[in-house]
């Protein structure tokens, strides 16, 4: 409605360019009334959430089978994920189906990744969180098999990451998992802490703090949900954020920095 009024007033006061401006302003008002200020069409977000979830479980199956067999730890990891998500029986069965499809021999990941990029590829957070979840899956059995790493690199490159960027993210996630459950909080884990934040002991206090804040922003629940990560999957991002926090706390302690 306001879109039409915007065009009419725009033509009256500013001709073609006024009409164009009025159209965009009116569209913004209509959208805000329908979905809230700055809101996104819920159907569009629901579609992104569906594609994100489908891609996660399908590629988890592919990665779990990359080394030739699916370990008990990998099965347990997926079962724990189902529990965290609180899935209905119907959704759980669908996710198991996707996982099995991905684990099937000669499954081609390209159509799945193409669909993901079409729907979610414009959002860096969704691409990075997909990669994070898949790396955590690959590490579930305590070992990153060369075949799993090669597949993860292929996925990362399809998402637009260079090999160097992938290696950096991989190193950060591996070292973040060292802090799961409060582990590696002694001085012996200090090197891991720096790697978990993607910095070194040579970086200044300000640079370390900046890296920490960037990661915490990356895992922020409101930001992720707003961009299409399903609400139930936020628990996984929260766990990563807690590991980042532990790593940063250890670095601060070693540097004698005040608590924030």
N, C-alpha and C positions, 0 to 999 in steps of 0.2 A: 504494500500500500504506500509506504513512505518513499519507496523507490519511484513510483509514478509521480508523486508530488514533487520529488526532487528534480525530476526531468522537466516537469512543467515550469517550476520556479526558475530552474536553470536556464531554460530557453528564454523566459521573459527577461531575466536580468543579464544573461551573458551569452545568449546565442548557443551555438553548437558546443563550445567548451564549457559553458555554464551548465548545459544539459548533461554533459558527460560527468562533470563534478557532482551535480545533483544526483545522478544515477548511483554513483559510488557512495555518497553520503547516505542516501535513502536505503541502499542495500545494507549498509552497516547498521542502520537503525533497525531495519526489519530483522536482521540476523540477531541483534542484541536482544530484541523483544522475544524472539523465538527460542534462543538458546542461552541467553544471559550475556552480559557484557563480555566481549572478546570470545564468545562461545564458539564451539564447532558443532556442526550438524551431527547429532548423536548417531545417526545411521552411518555416516562416514566413519566416525570413530569406532563404532561397533564392527565395521568391515575391517578396519585396520587391526583391531584386536583379534579378530578371527583369523586373519592372514598371518599375523605375528605368531599366534599360538600354533597354528597348523604348521608353519615353517619350523618352529622350534622342535616340535615332536617328530616331524618327518626327518629332519636333519640329525636329531639325536639318535634316531634309529640307524641312520647311515654311518654316523661316527662310531656308535657302539659296535657295529659289525666291521668297521674298517680294518681291524687287525685280525679278522678271520672268525672271531667268535665273540659272543656277548657274555661278559663276566657277571658273576653274582653281584659284585659291587655296583656295576652299571645298572643292573636290574633293580637293585635296592635304591639307587639314586633316583630312578624314574618313579618308583613306588612312593618314595618320600616326597617327590615333587607333586604327585597326585594328592597326597595327604595335605600338603601345604596349600594347594589350590582349592581344596574342599570341593572337588568336582562331583557333579551328579553322576549317577550310574551311566546315564546316556552319554555324557561328555567324556567320562573316563573310558568307556568302550571305544568312542571315536578316537581318542588320543592313542589308545593302544593300537588301534587299527593303523593310524598314521605312522606310529613308531615301527610297526611291522612292515609297512609299505617301504619305509626308508631303509629298513634292514634287509630287504629282499635283494637277491643277487642281481647285479647289473642295473640297479635302480639309478636313473639319471636325475641328478640334482638340479640340472639347469632350468627345467620348467618351473620348479618350486621357487628357485631363486629369482627367476624372471618375474614371477607373479609378486613375490615379496618386494622387489625393486619398483615394480609398477605402482604398488599400493603404499609402500612404506619407505621407499628409497630416498625420498626427498627429506627425510628426517634423520639426522646424524645419530641422535640418541637411540632410535630403534635399530639402526644398523649396528651400532656399537654394543647395545645390550644383547642383540641376537648372538653376536660373536662371543660376548662374555659368557652367556649361558651355555653355548656349545663347548667352549674351552673348559668350563667347570665340569661339564659332562664327560669330556675326554679324560679329565684328571680324576674321575670318580673312583677308578680302580688303583689309584696311587702311581700310575705310570702313563707317560705319554708315548704311545707307540709311534714309530716313524710314519706308518701309514696314516694314523690319526692326524699327525702334525701336517702331513702333506695335504690331506683332505681339508683341514682347517685353513691352510694357506690358500687353497683353491677357492674356498667359500669367501675368505676375506678379500681376495682379489676381485671376485665377482661383485662384492659389495663396494668396491672402489678403493680398497686399501692397497698400498704398495707393500712389497715384501718386508721392507724395513719397518714400516708402521705396524704390520702384523707382528713382527718379532718383538717389538716394544710392548704391544698390548699383551702378547702371550707371556712375556717375562713378568709384567706387572701382575697379571692374574695368578700365575704360578706362585709368586711371592706373597700375594695377598692371602692365598689359601693357607699359607704357613701360619697365619694368625687366626685361623678358624678355631673357635672355642677358647680363645684366649691364649693359645700356644705361642711360643717363640717371643715371649715378652721380656726375655732376659737380654743381657748385652750380646750374647752369642747370636741373637737374631737381628742385630742392628743393620747388618749388610742387607738382609732380606727386607727390612723395613724401608730402606732407601729404594731398593728395586721395586717394592710394592707401590711406591709413589711415583716411580719413573724418574727419580733424581739420584744424585750421588752425594757423598759427604763433602765434595768440593763446592756444591751449590750453597748459595747464601741462605740465611734464615728466611728471607723474604721469598726467594725462589721456591724453597721447600713448602712454605705456607701457601704459595700460589698454586703449586701442584696439588696439594692436599685439598684446597677449596674447589679446584676444578673437578677432582674426582668425586667429592661429596655432592657437588652440583649435578654431576652425571648420574649419580644414584638417588637423587632426590625424588621421593615418591610422587609429589604433586606434578613435577615436571614430566616424569615418565608416564603417568596416567593421562596427563593432558595431551601427550603425543601419541598415545595408542598402545602402551603396555598395559595388558589386563590387570585390574586391581589385585587379583589374587596372586599375580606373579611378582608383585612388589616385594613380597617377603624375601625373595631371592636377592633382589637388589639391596635390600636392607641388610642382609647378611654380609654382602660384599662391603657395604659402607662401614659396618662395624669392624671389619678386618682392616680397612683403611684407617679408621680411627685409632685402632690399637697400634698400627705401624707408626702413625704420626705421633702418638703419645710417647712411644719409645724413643723416637728421634728427639722430641722436645726434651725429654728427661736427660738424654745423653748430652744435649747442648745446654742444659741448664736454663731452658726457656720457661717463662711464667705460664701457668695454666690459663686457658682462655675461657 
